[in-house]
Amino acid sequence: MSGYSTSLFLHLVGVVCLFTASLMMHFVGTRLRRAATVQEVRMWLGFARSTQPLFPIGGVLLLLTGLHLAGAGWDFRQPWILVGLVIVIALLPAGPLLLRPRFMAMGMAAGSAEPGPVPAALSSAVMNPFVWKYLSTMTGAAFGLLWIMTQKPAGWLGALVLPIALALVGWLYGASLLRRDSRAVPSGEAAVASAKR
Ligand code: HEM
């Protein structure tokens, strides 16, 4: 087995890590946003915490093996390679910088809440629109990268259109999930009031 095919295999392991993490966060997100009690929120936050390391593992694997594949068999000036490179490099620090503080805010709100119905402060931390729109936008962009990696379009238009279009679809999908889940779950105060009734 050549170094190139080993890198390609590991590149695909990176793809598996990334999409497994995205899918799991999609389901965990739905459960978290629809949780009726503080105990449920804590359980699903624990699940989210154990899923999150898959993102940097997949991202670093994709970047390192992608660099090797591009250097060994392709040309770095290919638009599909540059688009993949720029998007992955831009997204790698986004997890620790943008998502981690928001998940920590959810964890702190869940940790300080009394067991029982989800209070308003915890509900607003969990329903943070940035977190869920960002995650589905990134999943859309990753599907776009999957497309350009397999099709290897020669021009810039072909390399950019689908990652951007699918990122936009992801953002709209994330917004629609938030609307759906905020209708499905009573707000914190309403939940407390209905629990007292
Ligand atoms: C979310 C990010 C990425 C995804 C989903 C992804 C996905 C894939 C897939 C599925 C293949 C196999 C295509 C085939 O065999 O026809 C592939 C190949 C390749 N990828 Fe990526 N990739 C990503 C990031 C990157 C990055 C950042 C680079 C460059 C630094 C890169 C460079 C390459 C190269 C050069 C190949 C060609 C291998 C070949 O076909 O022989 N990829 N990628």
Boltz pocket constraint, residues with backbone or C-beta under 6 A from the ligand:
constraints:
  - pocket:
      binder: B
      contacts: [[A, 8], [A, 11], [A, 15], [A, 18], [A, 62], [A, 63], [A, 65], [A, 66], [A, 67], [A, 69], [A, 70], [A, 71], [A, 73], [A, 74], [A, 81], [A, 84], [A, 85], [A, 86], [A, 88], [A, 141], [A, 142], [A, 145], [A, 146], [A, 149], [A, 150], [A, 151]]
      max_distance: 6.0
